[in-house]
Amino acid sequence: MTDANLRKHYERILAHRAPGQRTSCVAPELLRGILEGETPEAERVAALRHVASCSACMRDLEFLRSVVYAGRRLRHR
């Protein structure tokens, strides 16, 4: 899978997150920051508590984990 394909899939996921629905959910950018190790601990813990109780956020986190992992593999090639 190419970086362009990953971006396309990520954009599709974001498009399904209609404004107004999931207003208490964790933003995709914060989830990415958590996966990249860029989020302060208190913010990370609060976000992961929400993710643990929200199936939609859990799906987003799993998808982004795959994207981050694939991106790292592409960079190392």
C-alpha positions as a printed NumPy array, in Angstrom:
array([[  0.   ,   0.   ,   0.   ],
       [  1.353,   3.396,  -0.941],
       [  1.348,   6.565,   1.113],
       [ -1.225,   8.022,  -1.288],
       [ -3.54 ,   5.055,  -0.696],
       [ -3.204,   5.437,   3.063],
       [ -4.03 ,   9.126,   2.823],
       [ -7.088,   8.357,   0.692],
       [ -8.375,   5.848,   3.243],
       [ -7.708,   8.249,   6.107],
       [ -9.631,  11.02 ,   4.335],
       [-12.543,   8.631,   3.778],
       [-12.639,   7.837,   7.502],
       [-12.641,  11.536,   8.343],
       [-15.472,  12.16 ,   5.889],
       [-17.635,   9.647,   7.758],
       [-17.125,  11.635,  10.947],
       [-19.909,  14.1  ,  10.216],
       [-19.812,  17.354,  12.198],
       [-22.196,  17.305,  15.127],
       [-22.084,  13.52 ,  15.589],
       [-19.416,  12.324,  18.029],
       [-18.742,  15.784,  19.502],
       [-17.314,  14.229,  22.672],
       [-15.035,  11.879,  20.725],
       [-11.272,  12.175,  20.475],
       [-10.041,  14.08 ,  17.416],
       [ -8.112,  12.019,  14.861],
       [ -5.173,  14.404,  15.198],
       [ -4.987,  13.677,  18.935],
       [ -5.145,   9.937,  18.279],
       [ -2.285,  10.28 ,  15.817],
       [ -0.328,  12.321,  18.35 ],
       [ -0.829,   9.562,  20.906],
       [  0.46 ,   6.955,  18.474],
       [  3.441,   9.109,  17.533],
       [  4.304,   9.765,  21.194],
       [  3.694,  13.52 ,  20.867],
       [  0.867,  13.904,  23.4  ],
       [  1.421,  14.908,  27.045],
       [  0.643,  12.113,  29.502],
       [ -2.422,  13.674,  31.166],
       [ -4.046,  14.388,  27.806],
       [ -3.114,  10.926,  26.51 ],
       [ -4.611,   9.182,  29.548],
       [ -7.872,  11.154,  29.309],
       [ -8.182,  10.425,  25.599],
       [ -7.462,   6.719,  26.027],
       [-10.093,   6.478,  28.77 ],
       [-12.635,   7.739,  26.27 ],
       [-11.329,   5.425,  23.541],
       [-11.683,   2.443,  25.865],
       [-15.407,   3.138,  26.212],
       [-16.19 ,   4.258,  22.642],
       [-16.251,   1.682,  19.863],
       [-16.098,   4.367,  17.156],
       [-12.932,   5.894,  18.64 ],
       [-11.463,   2.433,  19.124],
       [-11.96 ,   1.757,  15.393],
       [-10.35 ,   5.101,  14.557],
       [ -7.395,   4.333,  16.817],
       [ -6.882,   0.891,  15.278],
       [ -7.073,   2.33 ,  11.781],
       [ -4.615,   5.107,  12.599],
       [ -2.297,   2.605,  14.259],
       [ -2.212,   0.713,  10.973],
       [ -1.575,   3.917,   9.034],
       [  1.246,   5.012,  11.347],
       [  2.846,   1.554,  11.231],
       [  2.602,   1.382,   7.441],
       [  4.02 ,   4.891,   7.128],
       [  7.011,   3.953,   9.238],
       [  7.609,   0.874,   7.107],
       [  7.409,   2.941,   3.905],
       [  9.939,   5.435,   5.254],
       [ 12.375,   2.673,   6.112],
       [ 12.333,   1.164,   2.618]])
